[in-house]
């Protein structure tokens, strides 16, 4: 089902800059939560080495919504509205990952033993969500956009520099700039055991079936049947995976 989101929440209101910062970045208007967020990010966010890993693993429990046992958070990781973030046991978050959770109505969940490599961006929009299943891998500098909801299953392999975009800008009104026409969203579902090659683009409204492979540089614009090997712009079926031809 299509969801329509306006851009009104992207515009600065009449409230103070501090209150806007608390709502948008901290995810709370309580002064104690602001102090806690500022202290954690100031002293721990960029602390290098094993000491930094150990302190973040323990002290970030007061900041992040759910932090499982043995989670490793490298330095330089950006946290916005961290109470809406779930990191399950054994997850690894590499340097300079960005969890851009834009409001307390949005959320991000990373499954157990999943690895998030350097520079990955999670962008929820104001009401979206992103979920990555357990034992999955998201390669460096991939962008996950979950405005309309993005679900990635278990044992998924997402190579570097992919861009998965669960949303589309409105453009029907010729008299209004497209940036002011809001966002139309259908959502994206990537099922278990899917492999996206380097630089793959997945557009809104797509479901990629279990066990499928998308070749490097492909642009996925329509649903993919399970155990399909796809390639090209737009992506088309190359062949099906079977026991005989694997």
N, C-alpha and C positions, 0 to 999 in steps of 0.2 A: 504494500500500500504506500502510495506517495505521501510524504510528509513535506509541509511547506513551512519554512522558517524565515521570518523577516530579518532584516539587518539592523533593526532598531537597537538591539542590545550591543551592537558594535560601536554605537555612537556615545560620546561622552555626555553624561547628564549634568545636572546642576550640583551634584554632591561634590564633596571635597575630594582632592586627589588621593588623600590617605584612605578615605572610605572606599573609593574605587579600587585602590590597590588591595585593600583587605578582601573585598568581594571577589576580585578577579584573580589574584595571585595566592592569597592565603586561604581563601574559601571560607572565611569566618569574619564576623564583625567584632568578635570579642578581643579586647586588648591583650589578654593573656595569650591567646592563640597567635596574635601578631608577634609578641615578644618571643614565644617559643619558636615560631618559624624563622624569625630574624636571627636568633641565636644559633639555631641548627645550621642554617645556610651560611652564616658568616664564618663560623668556626670549623665546620665539618665538611661543607660541600666540596672544597678544593684541597682538603688535607690529603697528602699523598701517602703511598706505601701501605704496609700491612696495618699500621696504627689507624690510618684513615678508614680502611675497610672494617676493622673491628669496631671502631667507635660508631660509624654509620649503622652497622649491623645491629647495634644495641640501642643507641640513642634515637635513631630514626623511628623506632617503634612508637615513640610519643608523637610523631609527626604524620606518619603514613597510616592510612585506614587499616590495612592488614599487611603485616610483614611476617612471612613464614620463616621457619627455622633455616639457617644456613644461607639466606639470601646475601648475595655479594653486590654491593652498589659501588661502582668506581667513582673517582672524583669527577667533578664538573657536570654532574647529572642535575638537570633543571626539574624542579617539582612545583607544579601549580595546582592549587586545590588538592593537596596531597591526601586529605582524608578520603578522597574519592578514588584512591589508587590501591589496588590489591596486587601484591607480589607473593606468589605461593612459594613453598619450601624449595630451596635449592636453585631458585632463579638467579641468573647472572645479568646484570645491567652494566654495560661497558661505558667508557668515558663519553661525555658530551651528549648522552641521550637526553631528549626533551620530552617530558610528560606535560603537554599543553592541554590540561583539563580546564575548560573555560568557566565552569560553574559547578555548583553543588548538585545540579541536575544531570551532569555528565559523569562518565566513569571510564576507567581503564583497568583491565584485569590481565595479568600475566601468569600463566600456569606454571606448575612445578617443573623444575629442571629445564626450563626454557631459557635460551640464551638470546639476549638483545645486544647486538654489536654496536660499535662506536657510531655516534652521530644519528641514530635512528630518531625520528620525530613521530610522536603520537599526538594527533590533532583531533580533538573530539567535537569541536563546535560547542555551542552552548547547551545542547540537549542530547548530544550523541553519545555513543559508547563504542569502545574497542575491546575485544576479548581475544587473547591468544592462548590456545590450549597448551597442555603440558608436553614436555619433551620436544618442543619446536625450536626453530632457529630463525632469527630475523637478521639479515645481513646489514653491513654498514651503510649508513646514509639512506636507508629506505624511509619513505614517508607513508605513514598509515593515517588516512583521513576518515574519521568515523562519524561525520555529521548525521548520516541516516542510519547508522549502526553497521559495524564491521565485526564479523566473527571469523576467526581463523582457528581451524581445528587442531587436533593433536598430531604430533609427528610431522608437522608441516615444515618445509624447507623454503624459506623466502630469501633469495640471494640479494646481494647488495644493489643499491640504487634503484630498487623497485618503487613504484608509486601506485598506491591503492586508494581510490578516490570514491568514497561513498557519498556523493552529492553532486549537484549540478546547479550552476547559476541560472536564475530566471532571465528570459530575454524577450518575452512576448510583447511588451509595451515599447513601441518605438520612441515614445516621447519621454521615457524615463531611463536614465543611465542603468546599464545592466548591474552595476555594483549596488544599486539601490532596489533591485527587484527581488531580493531574497534568494533563498536556496531551496531547490526541490530535491528531495532525497527518497530513494528506494531502498538503499542498503545493499551490502555485499556479504555473501557467505562463501568462505573457502573451506571445504570439508577436510577431513583427516587425510594425512599422507599425500599432500599435494606439494609439488616442487615448482616454484616459479624461478626461472632463470634470471640472470642479471639484467636489470633495466626493464623488466616487464611492467606494463601499465595495465591496471584493471579498472574499468569504468563502472559507474554506478548501475545498480540493478542486476548485477551478474552473480550467478552461482557457479562455482567451479567444483565439479564432482570429485568424489573420493578417488585417490590414486592417480590423479591426472598430472601431466607435465606440460608446462608452458615454456616454450623455447625463449632464449635470450632476445630481448628487444621487441617481443610481441606486444600487441595492444589488444586486450580482451574486451570485446564489446557485447558479447552475448553469452548465454549459459553454455557451460561445458559439461558434456556427459561424463560419468565416471570412467576412469582408466583411458582417457583420451590423451594423445600427444598433439599439441596445437602449436602453430607458429605463424608468423607473418603479421602484416598490418593491413586490415584487421586480422586477428588470429583466425585460422581455419584448421580443420582437422587434417593432420598428417597421416596418422594411423591410430588404431586402438592398441592398447597394451593387452596381450594375452599370454598364456603360459607358453605358447609356441614361439612367439616372436620377441619375448623380453630378452 
